[in-house]
């Protein structure tokens, strides 16, 4: 087991401890627990410098604003964040521009399929969606580990 796997297991154990016998685990409980346990694996997952955390949160808010407000009259998004751009610091492209450039269109398709595979992994236990997941499998594109 690698260090990353060890840390992942440690985080899983800490989260299970926080949840205990409760029906749900609450994010605020996780943050509070981590704050009280600075030697924990969970503690290392958070940005504790308020200025840095505030700046990161405002960036997240800006991303949400772009996604929610640069839309068509029908409410469909007009921008897309491609993994190749996120690797270079992020940014959003107009979808109409992306679909006209073959390499960008291919990247958008790869990103979409990666997202669909993550959805499948999350909801794979719902047999009612098996036919939907089978359609995803029809794409003969190489699977990439896309964040």
Beta strands, then each sheet from edge to edge (+ up, - down):
strand 1: 79-80
strand 2: 93-94
sheet 1: 1+ 2-
end
